[in-house]
Amino acid sequence: MKGKVFLMLGVLFGVCAVSSCAFVAQGTESYVFVTKWGERGTAPGQFPEPPTLVTVGSDGNVYVGAGSSIHKFTPGGTFLDAFSPGIPLRGLAADGQGSIYVQGSVHAAAEKQGRPTWREGLGGLFVFTEDGSLLREESDRYFCRGEFTRVNDMRWCCDGCAVAADPGGTIYVCDFQWGEWWACGDPELQDWELVDSYEYYWINGLEFQVGSEDGCFGGSPGGIAVDYGGNIYVADTANHRIQEFTPGGVFLRSWGTAGSGQGRFNGPSGIAVEGSGKVYVADTANHRIQKFTSEGVFLTKWGAEGSGAGEFASPMGVALDSSGIVYVADSNNFRIQKFRPTFAVDRLAYGPAGFTVVWVSQPGKSYQIWQSPDLSAWPSLPITVESQGDSTSWTDDAASHVQRRFYKIELLP
C-alpha cells in the first residue's frame, strides 16, 4: 500500500457457512489524547510566544515555531534544542531528508511623517539541519523595497506567507506581493494621496489573485500542504475554506464555509496531508481539528475550546508523523498536544461464531482490539494484533453474540 492509511471499510461483505460468517466491519475513526507539553515562559521547553507552527523531521523529532524561534522536542515532549533565524516566523517545514525550512518575515510598513517613508528589510527562507545549524539563506526572493523621492512614486513589498514540503522533499513557498501608487499634488505641503494599489500571491511561481472567487485567496493563507501527486492544498483563512489546486495551479475544488458545524470553518490556518491524501485542518477559531478526504468529504473532528487534555485554544498548526500520530500547536494554551488514531467499529451483525473484523492497516504495526455489547464500557484486557499486510483481520470466535456488538481498534504508539 503506497500510503499509510487508517480507514475503516464502510461496507458489509462475506459468505456465510453453517457455523461462521465473515464481515468487513463498518467503523468510525477518532483520535485519542496521548500527551502534551509546553507552557508560557522562557525556560527550556517553554514558549515565550504562542506556538503557531509544527512539523516532524526525518529524525522523528518535533519542531515547533513560536515567535522567532524553533524549539526541538522528542516525540514524547522532551526538550532538545532551540534555534532561530532572528526574525518572526511565517512557515515551517521538514523535507524528510534532514533539512528544516524556516520562512521568516520582515514586513516593512510605511510611515506618514511629512513625506511617506519606506523602511527596507529582508525576509527569507532559511534552511537548517535538524541539529539547528544554518545551511543557507535564500532571502533574495523575499524583500520590501521602495522610497518616495518623486512627485509620483510607488512602493511594493514581497513577503512570505507559508512553506510546505511534498513527500519527495520538494519545497513549496507561498509569497505575498503588494504595491501602492502615490501622488503628491503639492510637494511643498507634502500632500500625498494613495491613487491605486494591487496585491496577489505566489506559490512556487504560480500566481493567485485576491478575492472570494474560486482560485482566489481572501488574504494571506494560513498554511499550505502538498500530496504525493503534487496537488496543492491551501488554507484560505479569510474565506473560511480549503482550496485544492493541481501542480500547475489549476483550481480543482474547495470546501468549507464560515460556521461551526461539521465541515465548516472559522479561520482555518494549519493544514497537513498524509500519504493517502487525507487532509487535516487546524480550524483555529472553532478550537478543533477536522479531517477530510482529498475531495473534501468530512471524516472526523476532535477538540473543543478549553485548556484540558484534548481541548484547544485557537490551534494554528498541525503535523503528522509517518505512523499517523498527530501533533497540534495549541497556540493560545502555549503547548503542543499529541494524538493517536482509534476506531470504534460497529459490526452491525450477529451470528453463532467466527465473525471477522477486517480493516486497512499499516504492515508490521500492532493494534489493540476491544469488543463490547455497547459503547459505554470496554473490557480492561484487550487483544493485541500485529498487522501482516495491507488488509488485516481478526476473528471473534465467541460462541454467541448479542444482536449488536462493537469493536474498537487502536494503533499502538
C-alpha positions as a Markdown table, in Angstrom:
| # | Residue | x | y | z |
|---|---|---|---|---|
| 1 | Met | 0.0 | 0.0 | 0.0 |
| 2 | Lys | 1.6 | 3.3 | -1.1 |
| 3 | Gly | 0.1 | 5.5 | 1.6 |
| 4 | Lys | -0.1 | 4.7 | 5.3 |
| 5 | Val | -3.9 | 4.8 | 5.8 |
| 6 | Phe | -6.2 | 4.4 | 8.8 |
| 7 | Leu | -9.5 | 3.9 | 7.1 |
| 8 | Met | -12.4 | 1.6 | 8.2 |
| 9 | Leu | -14.1 | -0.1 | 5.2 |
| 10 | Gly | -17.7 | 1.0 | 5.3 |
| 11 | Val | -19.5 | -1.9 | 3.6 |
| 12 | Leu | -20.5 | -5.4 | 4.7 |
| 13 | Phe | -19.2 | -8.4 | 2.8 |
| 14 | Gly | -19.0 | -12.1 | 3.4 |
| 15 | Val | -20.0 | -15.7 | 2.6 |
| 16 | Cys | -21.9 | -17.4 | 5.4 |
| 17 | Ala | -21.4 | -21.1 | 6.2 |
| 18 | Val | -23.2 | -23.3 | 8.7 |
| 19 | Ser | -21.2 | -22.1 | 11.7 |
| 20 | Ser | -19.5 | -18.9 | 10.7 |
| 21 | Cys | -19.8 | -15.7 | 8.7 |
| 22 | Ala | -17.1 | -13.2 | 7.8 |
| 23 | Phe | -17.8 | -9.4 | 7.6 |
| 24 | Val | -15.9 | -6.3 | 6.7 |
| 25 | Ala | -16.6 | -4.0 | 9.6 |
| 26 | Gln | -18.1 | -0.6 | 9.5 |
| 27 | Gly | -16.4 | 1.9 | 11.7 |
| 28 | Thr | -15.8 | 5.5 | 12.8 |
| 29 | Glu | -12.4 | 6.9 | 13.3 |
| 30 | Ser | -11.5 | 9.2 | 16.2 |
| 31 | Tyr | -8.3 | 10.5 | 17.9 |
| 32 | Val | -7.2 | 9.8 | 21.4 |
| 33 | Phe | -5.1 | 12.2 | 23.5 |
| 34 | Val | -1.6 | 10.9 | 24.2 |
| 35 | Thr | 0.3 | 13.6 | 25.9 |
| 36 | Lys | 1.0 | 17.4 | 26.0 |
| 37 | Trp | 3.9 | 19.6 | 26.8 |
| 38 | Gly | 4.9 | 23.3 | 27.0 |
| 39 | Glu | 3.7 | 26.3 | 28.9 |
| 40 | Arg | 4.2 | 30.0 | 28.7 |
| 41 | Gly | 7.7 | 31.0 | 29.9 |
| 42 | Thr | 11.3 | 31.5 | 28.9 |
| 43 | Ala | 12.9 | 28.3 | 30.3 |
| 44 | Pro | 13.9 | 25.5 | 28.0 |
| 45 | Gly | 10.8 | 23.7 | 26.8 |
| 46 | Gln | 8.6 | 26.7 | 27.5 |
| 47 | Phe | 7.3 | 29.1 | 24.9 |
| 48 | Pro | 7.7 | 32.9 | 25.3 |
| 49 | Glu | 5.2 | 33.4 | 22.5 |
| 50 | Pro | 2.3 | 31.2 | 21.3 |
| 51 | Pro | 3.5 | 28.2 | 19.2 |
| 52 | Thr | 1.9 | 28.5 | 15.8 |
| 53 | Leu | 3.9 | 26.1 | 13.6 |
| 54 | Val | 4.7 | 22.5 | 13.9 |
| 55 | Thr | 6.4 | 19.9 | 11.8 |
| 56 | Val | 8.1 | 16.4 | 12.2 |
| 57 | Gly | 11.6 | 15.9 | 11.0 |
| 58 | Ser | 13.1 | 12.8 | 9.3 |
| 59 | Asp | 14.6 | 12.0 | 12.8 |
| 60 | Gly | 11.1 | 11.7 | 14.2 |
| 61 | Asn | 11.6 | 14.7 | 16.4 |
| 62 | Val | 9.0 | 17.5 | 16.6 |
| 63 | Tyr | 9.9 | 21.1 | 15.6 |
| 64 | Val | 7.8 | 23.9 | 16.9 |
| 65 | Gly | 7.8 | 27.5 | 15.7 |
| 66 | Ala | 7.0 | 30.2 | 18.3 |
| 67 | Gly | 7.7 | 33.9 | 17.7 |
| 68 | Ser | 11.1 | 33.9 | 16.0 |
| 69 | Ser | 12.4 | 30.6 | 17.4 |
| 70 | Ile | 12.2 | 26.9 | 16.5 |
| 71 | His | 12.0 | 24.6 | 19.5 |
| 72 | Lys | 13.0 | 20.9 | 19.1 |
| 73 | Phe | 11.4 | 18.1 | 21.1 |
| 74 | Thr | 11.4 | 14.3 | 21.1 |
| 75 | Pro | 8.1 | 12.7 | 20.1 |
| 76 | Gly | 7.3 | 12.4 | 23.8 |
| 77 | Gly | 7.9 | 16.1 | 24.5 |
| 78 | Thr | 11.4 | 16.2 | 26.0 |
| 79 | Phe | 13.1 | 19.5 | 25.1 |
| 80 | Leu | 16.3 | 19.0 | 23.0 |
| 81 | Asp | 17.3 | 22.4 | 21.5 |
| 82 | Ala | 16.2 | 25.8 | 20.1 |
| 83 | Phe | 17.5 | 27.9 | 17.2 |
| 84 | Ser | 16.3 | 31.0 | 15.4 |
| 85 | Pro | 16.7 | 32.9 | 12.1 |
| 86 | Gly | 16.4 | 36.1 | 14.1 |
| 87 | Ile | 13.2 | 37.3 | 12.5 |
| 88 | Pro | 9.4 | 36.4 | 13.0 |
| 89 | Leu | 8.4 | 33.1 | 11.6 |
| 90 | Arg | 5.7 | 32.6 | 9.0 |
| 91 | Gly | 6.3 | 29.0 | 7.9 |
| 92 | Leu | 8.0 | 25.8 | 9.0 |
| 93 | Ala | 8.5 | 22.5 | 7.0 |
| 94 | Ala | 10.7 | 19.4 | 7.0 |
| 95 | Asp | 11.8 | 17.8 | 3.7 |
| 96 | Gly | 12.2 | 14.3 | 5.1 |
| 97 | Gln | 15.9 | 14.4 | 4.1 |
| 98 | Gly | 17.3 | 16.0 | 7.2 |
| 99 | Ser | 16.6 | 19.7 | 6.5 |
| 100 | Ile | 14.3 | 22.1 | 8.2 |
| 101 | Tyr | 12.9 | 25.0 | 6.2 |
| 102 | Val | 12.0 | 28.2 | 8.1 |
| 103 | Gln | 10.2 | 31.1 | 6.5 |
| 104 | Gly | 10.8 | 34.5 | 8.1 |
| 105 | Ser | 9.1 | 37.8 | 7.6 |
| 106 | Val | 10.1 | 41.4 | 7.8 |
| 107 | His | 7.0 | 43.3 | 6.6 |
| 108 | Ala | 8.1 | 46.9 | 6.5 |
| 109 | Ala | 5.3 | 49.4 | 6.9 |
| 110 | Ala | 5.1 | 52.9 | 5.5 |
| 111 | Glu | 5.2 | 55.8 | 8.0 |
| 112 | Lys | 3.4 | 59.0 | 7.0 |
| 113 | Gln | 5.6 | 61.6 | 8.7 |
| 114 | Gly | 5.6 | 64.6 | 6.3 |
| 115 | Arg | 6.5 | 62.6 | 3.2 |
| 116 | Pro | 5.8 | 58.8 | 3.4 |
| 117 | Thr | 9.0 | 56.9 | 4.1 |
| 118 | Trp | 9.9 | 53.3 | 3.5 |
| 119 | Arg | 12.0 | 51.0 | 5.6 |
| 120 | Glu | 13.9 | 48.5 | 3.7 |
| 121 | Gly | 14.3 | 45.0 | 5.0 |
| 122 | Leu | 14.8 | 41.4 | 4.2 |
| 123 | Gly | 12.7 | 38.4 | 5.0 |
| 124 | Gly | 13.7 | 35.0 | 3.7 |
| 125 | Leu | 13.7 | 31.2 | 3.6 |
| 126 | Phe | 16.3 | 29.8 | 6.0 |
| 127 | Val | 17.5 | 26.2 | 5.7 |
| 128 | Phe | 18.7 | 24.5 | 8.8 |
| 129 | Thr | 20.0 | 21.0 | 9.6 |
| 130 | Glu | 18.0 | 19.1 | 12.1 |
| 131 | Asp | 20.6 | 19.9 | 14.7 |
| 132 | Gly | 20.0 | 23.6 | 14.2 |
| 133 | Ser | 23.0 | 24.5 | 12.0 |
| 134 | Leu | 22.2 | 27.1 | 9.3 |
| 135 | Leu | 22.9 | 25.7 | 5.9 |
| 136 | Arg | 21.9 | 28.6 | 3.7 |
| 137 | Glu | 19.6 | 31.6 | 3.5 |
| 138 | Glu | 17.6 | 32.3 | 0.4 |
| 139 | Ser | 16.5 | 35.9 | 1.1 |
| 140 | Asp | 16.9 | 37.4 | -2.3 |
| 141 | Arg | 13.3 | 36.3 | -3.2 |
| 142 | Tyr | 11.7 | 38.0 | -0.2 |
| 143 | Phe | 12.1 | 41.7 | 0.1 |
| 144 | Cys | 10.5 | 45.0 | 0.8 |
| 145 | Arg | 11.9 | 47.9 | -1.1 |
| 146 | Gly | 11.0 | 51.4 | -2.2 |
| 147 | Glu | 11.4 | 55.1 | -1.5 |
| 148 | Phe | 9.3 | 58.2 | -2.2 |
| 149 | Thr | 11.6 | 60.7 | -3.9 |
| 150 | Arg | 9.5 | 61.9 | -6.8 |
| 151 | Val | 6.1 | 63.6 | -7.1 |
| 152 | Asn | 4.6 | 60.4 | -8.3 |
| 153 | Asp | 6.1 | 57.2 | -6.8 |
| 154 | Met | 5.2 | 53.7 | -5.7 |
| 155 | Arg | 6.2 | 51.3 | -3.1 |
| 156 | Trp | 6.0 | 47.5 | -3.1 |
| 157 | Cys | 6.7 | 44.5 | -0.9 |
| 158 | Cys | 7.2 | 40.8 | -1.4 |
| 159 | Asp | 7.0 | 38.8 | 1.8 |
| 160 | Gly | 6.4 | 35.2 | 2.9 |
| 161 | Cys | 3.1 | 33.5 | 3.9 |
| 162 | Ala | 3.8 | 29.8 | 4.3 |
| 163 | Val | 6.1 | 26.9 | 3.3 |
| 164 | Ala | 5.5 | 23.2 | 2.8 |
| 165 | Ala | 7.3 | 20.1 | 1.6 |
| 166 | Asp | 5.9 | 17.4 | -0.6 |
| 167 | Pro | 6.6 | 13.7 | 0.2 |
| 168 | Gly | 9.5 | 13.8 | -2.2 |
| 169 | Gly | 11.2 | 16.6 | -0.4 |
| 170 | Thr | 10.3 | 19.4 | -2.9 |
| 171 | Ile | 9.8 | 22.7 | -1.1 |
| 172 | Tyr | 6.8 | 25.0 | -1.9 |
| 173 | Val | 6.8 | 28.6 | -0.8 |
| 174 | Cys | 3.8 | 30.9 | -0.7 |
| 175 | Asp | 4.6 | 34.6 | -1.1 |
| 176 | Phe | 2.5 | 37.7 | -0.8 |
| 177 | Gln | 3.2 | 40.8 | -3.0 |
| 178 | Trp | 1.6 | 44.1 | -3.0 |
| 179 | Gly | 2.2 | 47.6 | -4.3 |
| 180 | Glu | 0.8 | 51.1 | -4.0 |
| 181 | Trp | 1.0 | 54.1 | -6.3 |
| 182 | Trp | 1.1 | 57.5 | -4.5 |
| 183 | Ala | 0.8 | 61.0 | -6.0 |
| 184 | Cys | 1.7 | 64.4 | -4.5 |
| 185 | Gly | -0.4 | 67.3 | -5.6 |
| 186 | Asp | 1.7 | 69.9 | -3.7 |
| 187 | Pro | 5.3 | 69.0 | -2.9 |
| 188 | Glu | 5.6 | 72.0 | -0.7 |
| 189 | Leu | 2.7 | 70.8 | 1.5 |
| 190 | Gln | 3.7 | 67.1 | 1.2 |
| 191 | Asp | 0.1 | 66.4 | 0.1 |
| 192 | Trp | 0.5 | 62.7 | -0.6 |
| 193 | Glu | -2.5 | 60.6 | -1.8 |
| 194 | Leu | -2.9 | 56.9 | -2.5 |
| 195 | Val | -4.2 | 56.6 | -6.0 |
| 196 | Asp | -4.0 | 52.8 | -6.7 |
| 197 | Ser | -2.8 | 49.5 | -5.3 |
| 198 | Tyr | -2.5 | 45.8 | -6.1 |
| 199 | Glu | -1.9 | 42.6 | -4.3 |
| 200 | Tyr | -1.6 | 38.9 | -5.2 |
| 201 | Tyr | 0.0 | 35.7 | -4.0 |
| 202 | Trp | 2.6 | 33.3 | -5.4 |
| 203 | Ile | 3.2 | 29.6 | -4.8 |
| 204 | Asn | 6.4 | 28.4 | -6.5 |
| 205 | Gly | 5.8 | 30.9 | -9.3 |
| 206 | Leu | 2.1 | 30.3 | -9.7 |
| 207 | Glu | 0.1 | 33.5 | -9.4 |
| 208 | Phe | -3.2 | 33.7 | -7.4 |
| 209 | Gln | -5.4 | 36.8 | -7.1 |
| 210 | Val | -7.1 | 38.2 | -4.1 |
| 211 | Gly | -10.8 | 37.7 | -3.7 |
| 212 | Ser | -13.5 | 35.2 | -2.8 |
| 213 | Glu | -13.9 | 33.5 | -6.1 |
| 214 | Asp | -12.6 | 30.0 | -6.8 |
| 215 | Gly | -8.9 | 30.0 | -7.0 |
| 216 | Cys | -8.5 | 33.4 | -5.2 |
| 217 | Phe | -7.4 | 34.0 | -1.6 |
| 218 | Gly | -9.1 | 36.3 | 0.8 |
| 219 | Gly | -5.9 | 37.2 | 2.5 |
| 220 | Ser | -2.6 | 35.5 | 3.5 |
| 221 | Pro | -3.1 | 31.8 | 3.5 |
| 222 | Gly | -2.8 | 30.3 | 7.0 |
| 223 | Gly | -0.9 | 27.2 | 5.6 |
| 224 | Ile | -0.2 | 25.1 | 2.5 |
| 225 | Ala | 0.4 | 21.4 | 2.1 |
| 226 | Val | 1.2 | 19.1 | -0.9 |
| 227 | Asp | 0.3 | 15.5 | -1.5 |
| 228 | Tyr | 2.1 | 12.7 | -3.3 |
| 229 | Gly | 0.6 | 13.8 | -6.7 |
| 230 | Gly | 1.9 | 17.3 | -6.3 |
| 231 | Asn | -1.6 | 18.7 | -5.7 |
| 232 | Ile | -1.5 | 21.8 | -3.5 |
| 233 | Tyr | -3.9 | 22.4 | -0.6 |
| 234 | Val | -4.3 | 25.9 | 0.8 |
| 235 | Ala | -6.0 | 27.1 | 4.0 |
| 236 | Asp | -7.8 | 30.1 | 2.7 |
| 237 | Thr | -8.2 | 31.6 | 6.1 |
| 238 | Ala | -10.1 | 34.8 | 5.4 |
| 239 | Asn | -12.6 | 32.9 | 3.1 |
| 240 | His | -13.1 | 30.1 | 5.7 |
| 241 | Arg | -12.3 | 27.3 | 3.3 |
| 242 | Ile | -9.8 | 24.9 | 1.9 |
| 243 | Gln | -8.8 | 25.1 | -1.8 |
| 244 | Glu | -7.1 | 22.4 | -3.8 |
| 245 | Phe | -5.0 | 23.0 | -7.0 |
| 246 | Thr | -3.2 | 20.9 | -9.5 |
| 247 | Pro | 0.6 | 21.0 | -9.5 |
| 248 | Gly | 0.2 | 23.6 | -12.3 |
| 249 | Gly | -2.0 | 25.8 | -10.2 |
| 250 | Val | -5.3 | 24.9 | -11.8 |
| 251 | Phe | -8.2 | 25.1 | -9.4 |
| 252 | Leu | -9.7 | 21.7 | -8.6 |
| 253 | Arg | -12.2 | 22.2 | -5.8 |
| 254 | Ser | -12.8 | 24.0 | -2.5 |
| 255 | Trp | -14.8 | 23.0 | 0.6 |
| 256 | Gly | -16.0 | 24.7 | 3.7 |
| 257 | Thr | -17.9 | 27.9 | 4.5 |
| 258 | Ala | -17.9 | 30.1 | 7.6 |
| 259 | Gly | -19.5 | 28.4 | 10.6 |
| 260 | Ser | -19.1 | 25.9 | 13.4 |
| 261 | Gly | -20.9 | 22.9 | 12.0 |
| 262 | Gln | -19.3 | 19.8 | 10.7 |
| 263 | Gly | -17.1 | 20.6 | 7.7 |
| 264 | Arg | -17.3 | 24.3 | 8.3 |
| 265 | Phe | -14.5 | 26.6 | 9.3 |
| 266 | Asn | -13.8 | 29.7 | 11.3 |
| 267 | Gly | -10.4 | 31.0 | 10.2 |
| 268 | Pro | -8.6 | 27.7 | 9.3 |
| 269 | Ser | -4.8 | 28.0 | 9.4 |
| 270 | Gly | -2.5 | 25.0 | 9.7 |
| 271 | Ile | -3.0 | 22.2 | 7.2 |
| 272 | Ala | -1.3 | 18.8 | 6.7 |
| 273 | Val | -1.8 | 15.9 | 4.2 |
| 274 | Glu | -1.0 | 12.3 | 4.9 |
| 275 | Gly | 0.3 | 9.9 | 2.2 |
| 276 | Ser | -3.1 | 8.7 | 1.2 |
| 277 | Gly | -4.3 | 12.3 | 0.7 |
| 278 | Lys | -6.4 | 12.7 | 3.9 |
| 279 | Val | -6.3 | 16.3 | 4.9 |
| 280 | Tyr | -6.0 | 17.6 | 8.5 |
| 281 | Val | -7.0 | 21.2 | 9.2 |
| 282 | Ala | -6.5 | 23.3 | 12.3 |
| 283 | Asp | -9.9 | 25.0 | 12.5 |
| 284 | Thr | -8.5 | 27.8 | 14.6 |
| 285 | Ala | -11.4 | 29.9 | 15.9 |
| 286 | Asn | -13.6 | 26.8 | 16.3 |
| 287 | His | -10.8 | 25.3 | 18.5 |
| 288 | Arg | -10.7 | 21.9 | 16.9 |
| 289 | Ile | -9.0 | 19.7 | 14.3 |
| 290 | Gln | -11.0 | 18.5 | 11.3 |
| 291 | Lys | -10.1 | 15.7 | 8.9 |
| 292 | Phe | -11.3 | 15.2 | 5.3 |
| 293 | Thr | -10.7 | 13.1 | 2.2 |
| 294 | Ser | -8.7 | 14.8 | -0.6 |
| 295 | Glu | -12.1 | 15.6 | -2.2 |
| 296 | Gly | -13.3 | 17.4 | 0.9 |
| 297 | Val | -15.5 | 14.8 | 2.3 |
| 298 | Phe | -15.7 | 15.2 | 6.1 |
| 299 | Leu | -14.3 | 12.2 | 8.1 |
| 300 | Thr | -13.9 | 13.2 | 11.7 |
| 301 | Lys | -13.2 | 16.1 | 14.1 |
| 302 | Trp | -12.0 | 16.4 | 17.6 |
| 303 | Gly | -11.4 | 19.2 | 20.2 |
| 304 | Ala | -13.3 | 22.0 | 21.9 |
| 305 | Glu | -12.4 | 25.3 | 23.5 |
| 306 | Gly | -10.6 | 24.9 | 26.8 |
| 307 | Ser | -7.4 | 24.1 | 28.5 |
| 308 | Gly | -7.9 | 20.4 | 29.4 |
| 309 | Ala | -6.4 | 17.4 | 27.7 |
| 310 | Gly | -7.7 | 17.2 | 24.2 |
| 311 | Glu | -9.1 | 20.8 | 24.3 |
| 312 | Phe | -7.7 | 23.7 | 22.4 |
| 313 | Ala | -7.4 | 27.5 | 22.5 |
| 314 | Ser | -7.0 | 28.7 | 18.9 |
| 315 | Pro | -4.8 | 25.9 | 17.5 |
| 316 | Met | -2.8 | 27.2 | 14.5 |
| 317 | Gly | -0.6 | 24.3 | 13.5 |
| 318 | Val | -1.0 | 20.6 | 12.7 |
| 319 | Ala | 1.6 | 17.9 | 11.6 |
| 320 | Leu | 1.8 | 14.2 | 11.1 |
| 321 | Asp | 4.5 | 11.6 | 11.6 |
| 322 | Ser | 5.0 | 8.5 | 9.5 |
| 323 | Ser | 2.8 | 6.4 | 11.7 |
| 324 | Gly | -0.3 | 8.6 | 11.7 |
| 325 | Ile | 0.4 | 10.4 | 15.0 |
| 326 | Val | -1.0 | 13.9 | 15.0 |
| 327 | Tyr | 0.8 | 16.9 | 16.7 |
| 328 | Val | -1.2 | 20.1 | 17.2 |
| 329 | Ala | 0.2 | 23.6 | 18.0 |
| 330 | Asp | -2.3 | 24.5 | 20.7 |
| 331 | Ser | -1.4 | 28.2 | 20.3 |
| 332 | Asn | -3.1 | 30.1 | 23.0 |
| 333 | Asn | -2.6 | 27.4 | 25.5 |
| 334 | Phe | 1.2 | 27.7 | 24.8 |
| 335 | Arg | 1.6 | 24.0 | 24.3 |
| 336 | Ile | 1.8 | 21.0 | 21.9 |
| 337 | Gln | -0.7 | 18.2 | 22.1 |
| 338 | Lys | -0.2 | 14.7 | 20.7 |
| 339 | Phe | -2.9 | 12.3 | 19.5 |
| 340 | Arg | -3.2 | 8.9 | 18.0 |
| 341 | Pro | -6.0 | 7.4 | 15.9 |
| 342 | Thr | -8.6 | 5.0 | 17.3 |
| 343 | Phe | -11.6 | 3.3 | 15.8 |
| 344 | Ala | -15.0 | 2.4 | 17.2 |
| 345 | Val | -16.2 | -0.4 | 15.0 |
| 346 | Asp | -19.8 | -1.5 | 14.8 |
| 347 | Arg | -20.2 | -4.9 | 13.1 |
| 348 | Leu | -23.9 | -4.4 | 12.6 |
| 349 | Ala | -24.4 | -8.1 | 12.5 |
| 350 | Tyr | -24.6 | -11.2 | 14.8 |
| 351 | Gly | -24.2 | -14.9 | 14.4 |
| 352 | Pro | -23.1 | -18.1 | 16.2 |
| 353 | Ala | -19.3 | -17.8 | 15.8 |
| 354 | Gly | -16.4 | -16.8 | 13.5 |
| 355 | Phe | -17.1 | -13.2 | 12.9 |
| 356 | Thr | -14.1 | -11.5 | 11.2 |
| 357 | Val | -13.3 | -7.8 | 11.6 |
| 358 | Val | -11.2 | -6.5 | 8.6 |
| 359 | Trp | -9.5 | -3.2 | 8.4 |
| 360 | Val | -6.9 | -1.4 | 6.3 |
| 361 | Ser | -3.7 | -1.2 | 8.3 |
| 362 | Gln | 0.0 | -0.4 | 8.4 |
| 363 | Pro | 2.1 | -3.5 | 7.8 |
| 364 | Gly | 4.1 | -4.6 | 10.9 |
| 365 | Lys | 2.2 | -2.2 | 13.2 |
| 366 | Ser | 0.5 | -3.5 | 16.4 |
| 367 | Tyr | -3.1 | -2.8 | 17.3 |
| 368 | Gln | -5.3 | -3.4 | 20.3 |
| 369 | Ile | -8.9 | -4.7 | 19.8 |
| 370 | Trp | -11.7 | -4.3 | 22.4 |
| 371 | Gln | -15.1 | -5.8 | 22.0 |
| 372 | Ser | -18.2 | -4.8 | 23.8 |
| 373 | Pro | -22.0 | -5.1 | 23.6 |
| 374 | Asp | -22.3 | -1.3 | 23.7 |
| 375 | Leu | -20.1 | 1.8 | 23.6 |
| 376 | Ser | -20.4 | 2.7 | 27.3 |
| 377 | Ala | -17.7 | 0.4 | 28.6 |
| 378 | Trp | -14.8 | -1.6 | 27.2 |
| 379 | Pro | -13.1 | -4.6 | 28.9 |
| 380 | Ser | -9.8 | -3.9 | 30.6 |
| 381 | Leu | -7.9 | -6.6 | 28.8 |
| 382 | Pro | -7.9 | -6.0 | 25.0 |
| 383 | Ile | -6.4 | -8.4 | 22.5 |
| 384 | Thr | -3.2 | -7.3 | 20.7 |
| 385 | Val | -2.9 | -8.0 | 17.0 |
| 386 | Glu | 0.1 | -7.3 | 14.7 |
| 387 | Ser | -0.9 | -6.4 | 11.2 |
| 388 | Gln | 0.7 | -8.5 | 8.4 |
| 389 | Gly | -0.4 | -6.8 | 5.2 |
| 390 | Asp | -2.5 | -4.1 | 3.6 |
| 391 | Ser | -5.7 | -5.7 | 4.9 |
| 392 | Thr | -5.6 | -7.1 | 8.4 |
| 393 | Ser | -8.3 | -9.2 | 10.0 |
| 394 | Trp | -9.2 | -10.6 | 13.4 |
| 395 | Thr | -11.7 | -13.3 | 14.1 |
| 396 | Asp | -14.0 | -13.2 | 17.0 |
| 397 | Asp | -14.6 | -16.8 | 17.8 |
| 398 | Ala | -17.0 | -16.3 | 20.7 |
| 399 | Ala | -19.8 | -18.9 | 20.8 |
| 400 | Ser | -22.5 | -16.4 | 20.5 |
| 401 | His | -23.2 | -12.7 | 20.3 |
| 402 | Val | -25.8 | -10.2 | 21.2 |
| 403 | Gln | -27.6 | -8.7 | 18.3 |
| 404 | Arg | -25.2 | -5.7 | 18.2 |
| 405 | Arg | -21.6 | -5.9 | 19.0 |
| 406 | Phe | -18.9 | -3.2 | 18.9 |
| 407 | Tyr | -15.2 | -3.3 | 18.2 |
| 408 | Lys | -12.6 | -0.7 | 19.0 |
| 409 | Ile | -9.3 | -0.8 | 17.2 |
| 410 | Glu | -6.4 | 1.3 | 18.3 |
| 411 | Leu | -2.9 | 1.7 | 16.9 |
| 412 | Leu | -0.3 | 1.2 | 19.5 |
| 413 | Pro | 2.3 | 4.0 | 19.8 |
